[in-house]
Amino acid sequence: MYERFYRLRERPFALTPDPDYLYPSRVHKEALSYLRYGIETHAGFVVITGAIGSGKTTLLQTLVRGLDSQTTVARVMNTLLDPRELLEAAMIDVGLDPTGKSKPIMLKEFGEFLVNERAAGRLVLLVIDEAQNLTLPALEEIRMLSNLETEKSKLLQIILIGQPDLRDKLDRPELEQLRQRITVSYHLEALDAEETSRYINHRLQRAAIGAPMEFDRAGTDRIHARSGGVPRLINVIADATLVFGYGEERSEIDAALIDEVIADLDATGVLGPRSNPNRHASVVPADPAAAAAAMHGVGAVLDPRAAQLAISSAGATAAAVMARTAEDEKRTRELAERETQMRAREADIAGRERELAEQRRVLAEQYRLLRSHPLEAKPAAAAAAAAPGASAGGAAAWPPASRAQAPAYMFQPRRRSSFWRRVKQTLLGTPEPILEDSL
């Protein structure tokens, strides 16, 4: 767009983290020295924090570019992961395949990979950007990975880079073991007015084709006042200034043009609300009382009334945070109770279904038995129905209480045989006995 007009090879204030445009400010040089020291000495954990847009990712790109071939780097950029997914991401980045494997198998393969790399004389570096998004279980998983070591040194070097919220998480009592393993820690501060001026002109010089253009000190002071020394906001304002200057065909950039640009960016909401780039605490402080005390100390230096307002604001914020926390805990308990009730109901329904299934099975078995013996059941039923003492349901009382209640067939007299038939049976033999009263 404006590159040819201002004789530039490319846009000098692009928002991409290009190591070629890293300005070696005091804080960035110190942070880079801390990172290199941590890697060379095989320290435990290295933690680098900084405000949004302070140049953490650009610093990381510069570090990785300066590493030799004897260092294997695994980078995790998306940190909205659970512990298992975090391990999978690290394995994928070093070329291992975690698909379809259990966590013990993945840990075994990852440990073997680290041992092989160390045997080959290579260092494995795990770099986690945006580490403030990691959950407490994920941070604990990282600590467990750091246990992979030999008798002499660690097999895995871990670097955590994130916003100030990361320090709040690391200060929690649950992460005491992880915090004790942090040997190198540094916080990136914002640029001051002098460094802001040098930062802007450094990037213009890097992108220039011929003689580089420059922003005068009055203009860079305007940019520093609105950006707070945050490199990303400096880039936004400076890039918009070049666009405005190109549109008005102004070869030189002055403070008046920068004021117009800042006013336009504020009116459209591009720059957003003013923030404190030098804060070390997160938006939601871990200790509201300590945050209120810190605000009180800052306010006392500026103005007693401002200090009182700051304390009140901090107290209100802490109260709101505590109220939200209590409400969230209440909702969590209610959901847990509902889940318990639902599980009890499901267990009761499952028990009833088992009982009904058993009853159906018994009935089916009885029906099968009745179907397999139809001839035995019919005579018995017929005899019961023919019995004179049968009840309304078809069953007779047995044994009969008297001869009058007994069936008639039980007391029918035997038919007398003729004389010649008895002789025949006597001579020839027959199973039928000959009664004396029949002779």
Residue pairs with C-beta under 8 A, 6 or more apart in sequence:
1 11
1 243
1 246
2 8
2 242
2 243
2 245
2 246
3 9
3 10
3 11
3 207
5 246
5 249
5 251
6 213
6 242
6 245
6 246
6 251
7 208
7 209
7 210
7 211
7 213
8 204
8 207
8 208
8 209
9 207
9 208
9 209
10 207
11 207
11 239
12 21
12 203
12 204
12 206
12 207
12 238
13 203
13 234
13 235
13 236
13 238
13 239
13 242
14 235
14 239
15 232
15 235
15 236
17 55
17 57
17 58
17 60
17 61
18 58
18 61
19 58
19 61
19 62
19 65
20 206
21 58
21 202
21 203
21 206
21 207
22 28
22 55
22 58
22 59
22 62
23 195
23 198
23 199
23 202
23 203
23 231
25 191
25 195
25 198
25 199
26 195
27 188
27 189
27 191
28 55
28 59
28 188
30 186
31 48
31 50
31 59
31 186
31 188
32 59
32 62
32 63
34 46
34 48
34 184
34 185
34 186
35 46
35 48
35 59
35 63
35 159
35 184
36 63
36 66
37 43
37 184
38 46
38 157
38 159
38 183
38 184
39 46
39 67
39 71
39 123
39 125
39 157
42 123
42 153
42 154
42 157
43 157
43 183
43 184
44 146
44 154
44 158
44 181
44 182
44 183
45 146
45 158
45 159
45 160
45 178
45 181
45 182
45 183
45 184
46 157
46 158
46 159
46 160
46 182
46 183
46 184
46 185
47 159
47 160
47 161
47 166
47 167
47 170
47 182
47 184
47 185
47 186
48 56
48 59
48 159
48 160
48 161
48 185
48 186
48 187
48 188
49 56
49 161
49 162
49 163
49 164
49 166
49 167
49 185
49 186
49 187
49 188
49 280
50 56
50 163
50 164
50 187
50 188
50 189
51 163
51 164
51 188
51 190
51 230
51 275
51 277
51 278
51 279
52 163
52 230
52 232
52 275
53 230
53 231
53 232
53 233
54 188
54 189
54 190
54 230
54 231
54 232
54 277
55 188
55 231
55 232
56 129
56 161
56 162
56 188
57 129
57 161
58 231
59 188
60 127
60 129
60 161
64 73
64 75
64 127
67 73
67 125
70 121
70 122
70 123
71 122
71 123
71 124
71 125
72 94
72 117
72 122
72 123
72 124
72 125
73 125
73 127
74 90
74 93
74 94
74 124
74 125
74 126
74 127
75 93
75 127
75 128
75 129
76 86
76 89
76 90
76 93
76 126
76 127
76 128
76 129
77 129
77 130
78 89
78 130
79 86
79 128
79 129
79 130
79 131
79 132
79 133
79 134
79 138
80 133
81 89
81 134
81 138
82 135
82 137
82 138
83 137
83 138
83 140
83 141
84 103
86 134
86 138
86 141
86 142
87 98
87 103
87 106
87 107
87 110
87 141
87 145
88 98
88 106
90 110
90 126
90 145
91 97
91 98
91 106
91 109
91 110
92 98
94 113
94 124
96 109
96 110
96 113
98 106
98 109
101 109
110 145
110 148
111 148
111 155
113 124
114 124
114 148
114 155
114 156
115 155
117 123
117 124
117 155
118 124
118 150
118 155
123 157
124 155
124 156
124 157
125 157
125 159
126 142
126 145
126 156
126 157
126 158
126 159
127 159
127 161
128 134
128 142
128 158
128 159
128 160
128 161
129 161
129 162
130 161
130 162
130 163
131 160
131 161
131 162
131 166
132 162
132 163
132 164
132 165
132 166
132 169
132 282
133 162
134 142
134 169
136 169
136 172
136 174
136 175
139 169
139 170
139 175
139 178
140 174
140 175
140 178
142 158
142 160
142 178
143 175
143 177
143 178
143 181
145 156
145 158
146 154
146 156
146 158
146 181
148 154
148 155
148 156
149 155
149 156
160 166
163 282
164 187
164 279
164 280
164 281
164 282
165 282
165 283
167 187
167 280
167 281
167 282
168 281
168 282
168 284
168 285
168 286
169 175
170 178
170 179
170 182
171 179
171 286
172 286
187 280
189 277
189 278
190 228
190 229
190 230
190 277
190 278
191 199
191 224
191 229
191 230
191 231
191 234
192 224
192 229
193 220
193 221
193 224
193 229
195 229
196 220
196 221
196 223
196 224
196 227
196 229
196 234
197 215
197 217
197 220
197 221
197 224
199 231
199 234
200 215
200 220
200 223
200 234
200 238
201 212
201 214
201 215
201 220
203 238
204 212
204 213
204 214
204 215
205 212
213 251
213 252
213 253
215 223
215 238
215 241
215 253
215 258
216 253
216 254
216 255
218 254
218 255
219 241
219 253
219 254
219 255
219 257
219 258
221 255
222 255
222 258
222 259
222 262
223 234
223 237
223 238
223 241
223 258
223 262
224 234
226 233
226 237
226 262
226 266
226 271
227 233
227 234
227 236
227 237
227 271
228 274
228 275
228 276
228 277
229 277
230 275
230 277
233 271
236 265
236 270
236 271
237 258
237 261
237 262
237 265
237 271
240 261
240 264
240 265
240 270
241 253
241 257
241 258
241 261
242 253
244 257
244 260
244 261
244 264
245 251
245 253
245 257
248 257
250 257
262 271
265 271
281 291
281 294
284 321
285 291
285 318
288 314
288 315
288 317
288 318
288 321
288 322
289 318
291 314
291 317
291 318
292 311
292 314
292 315
292 318
295 307
295 310
295 311
295 313
295 314
296 307
296 310
296 311
296 314
298 307
298 310
299 306
299 307
299 308
299 309
299 310
299 311
300 307
370 377
381 394
384 390
384 394
384 395
384 396
385 394
386 407
387 396
387 407
388 396
388 405
388 407
388 408
389 396
389 397
389 400
389 405
389 407
390 396
391 397
397 405
400 406
400 407
403 411
414 435
414 438
416 438
417 425
417 438
422 434
422 438
422 439
425 432
425 434
426 434
